[in-house]
Amino acid sequence: MMMLTRKMIEIRSLLQTIGQSDSLTLPSIVVVGSQSSGKSSVLEAIVGHEFLPKGSNMVTRRPIELTLVNTAGSHAEYGEFPALGLGKITDFTQIQKTLTDLNLAVPEADCVSDDPIQLRIYSPNVPDLSLIDLPGYIQVEAFDQPTELKGKIQDLCEKYIQAPNVILAISAADVDLANSTALRASRRVDPRGERTIGVVTKMDLVDPVRGAQILTDKNYPLRLGYVGVVCKIPQETRSMFSRGSANISRAITKHEAAYFKSHPEAYSPESNTPVTVGTPALRKKLMHVLESTMSAALANTSEAIHHELAEASYEFKVQYNERPLSADSYLAESLDSFKHGFKRFTETFGREEVRNIVKRELDQKVLDLLAAKYWNRPIEYLKPIDPASEFVEEPLDSLPKADPENPLWHLKLDACSNSLVKTGIGRLATSVTAQALQNAVQGLLQDTTFASHPFAVQAISQACENILKDLSYETSDELEICVKPYKYRVNVSDAEWKVGRDNITESLKQELENCDKFAKSVEDSIGGRRRTRDVMAFIDRVRKGETVLEGNATGGAGGFSTELLNKGREAVFLRDRRDILRMRLMAVKSKQCSSPKNKYYCPEVFLDAVAEKLTSTADLFLDAELLSKFYYQFPRVLEKWGRELDESTVERFAREDPKIRRHLDVVKRKNLLEHVLKEMDSLRQLEAREKRSAPRG
Ligand code: GDP
């Protein structure tokens, strides 16, 4: 008997996790009653603990789906809120507080909510039961309560007291039953009194004879009958119960039993019209009624489950081609495909690619150095114009001519080469390579299913960054040591010179193209070629001292605004830079620059050759130290990351993608429904076994 109810309650809980559907559930016992009718006291007497929200104002605003699980053989008593994941709560005052908080979280304006709170209580002292506690009916709203409160509570209760649920209608003995809101509500939906249990509380407050009469009420006869109770913790023992720990059932039952025993004229089982009284009798009745009601509903529920399962299976087949999926498998697949992508990348990104990246960076450094030491006119060039200042600059043709005999030229080239070598090549080459790897990982992330999972993108990018950061420290220091010899002397062979010469020719051409592009955009911003030519001519004249800058009202000079003059300077600068670049290109291509012997004539070629040597050292080293180690470590760190994620995180990760979320939901629903059906089968077998072993007759 007990096992059957337990199993059915389990099935009911399982169905709850599947989702709200009226037909997809098993009946429960719904507890209704007016405020102060003693509803909480009855439930607490059954559970054995004070755990329901108390307060002068109405505090039950959401239904509480209470599942009682008998844990015979164990002493532990605790509660669980399955939806909150708070774990086992052994302190019942804590349960009371949580319930109060959950109820108070319903906005005042909404009055009540039909979203149930699920609470399970495990104890050796409770029967296996499933009860739904609803907000108590009120007669009139208190002055600080919303006016629609009464109606809303009624509507909520109305929804729950529908068939096939059993109604536990609580009324107080000291109030005329004809006025009991609970019984009136029940009568509306169960006019023949077939699924209502009448509970009459506070029997101690009425004369026993009158009490017995109430319990045999003929006005609204109930097939399941009335039960009279006294659910009050006797005042004298109340202090013995330190809040929330000791079980109060026994004290209540003892007090109650003593009361009914002291009035045998009305409550003796041997009396002419025996009545049912006492909390133990109520418990028994509840268990019995719940079991038979659930059993009766099984066939219908099973049909509804089959129907839902057919729908879920159809969706699974049509939408998802019956592809199995779980959050775990999805993560594993995503990781696998990412790792494959990464593997492919490692095959395409090696020493040669590192070389190109580093060389590109060093080429730019070489151009900057050349510009600063050889090609540039005074840096004043780029300063914004100030008409009040002296404005005489060296013209371009005054740049010093190359003079290989002059020791100053030797110093100049050595200084350049030195600063290139000392530029912090270790850090520079390592950081551009690490950045390239980081970018590649970002790109790969966007190409895989991870793209729609910000959580994973963030975690994987971070893992990648951390590994690269760690590897970079060592690599950059060690690389710095490797290039150290070049700080003292750099020998360039003929072959190396030739490569350098070809490469710098390309670089200069590229730089020239960039200057052209930039000059064009400056020209456009000035307002065309003609205007640009005019303002440049004015600046050239000023530079040669042929005219002076005389400020006008707008701060400009020569009929040009300050802004225009500044743009004009940029245009002049770019024109000069292009002239120099052309000149240097010619020089590099000239015969003089065909051999390393003439390196002082051709600083460009020499510096390029130095950059090339640095690059070769760097790419070899980075390939061995940074790439290989990163390619080894990263997939392993990913693997570990995936393995260490807890279940809820994996679930959250997978559900980030709405498509996957829908797929997972269908799979989960289908699995749960199949599981419930299996449970129902085993329930049927259990039922058959019990029937066979029940004594005949
Ligand atoms: P609820 O508002 O319906 O949940 O009612 P409560 O369970 O909070 O009870 C309201 C009041 O009635 C409380 O003060 C209880 O102590 C008291 N009460 C409950 N049951 C009994 C009973 O059987 N006898 C007596 N004398 N008082 C009771």
Boltz pocket constraint, residues with backbone or C-beta under 6 A from the ligand:
constraints:
  - pocket:
      binder: B
      contacts: [[A, 33], [A, 34], [A, 35], [A, 36], [A, 37], [A, 38], [A, 39], [A, 40], [A, 41], [A, 42], [A, 136], [A, 201], [A, 202], [A, 203], [A, 204], [A, 205], [A, 229], [A, 230], [A, 231], [A, 232]]
      max_distance: 6.0
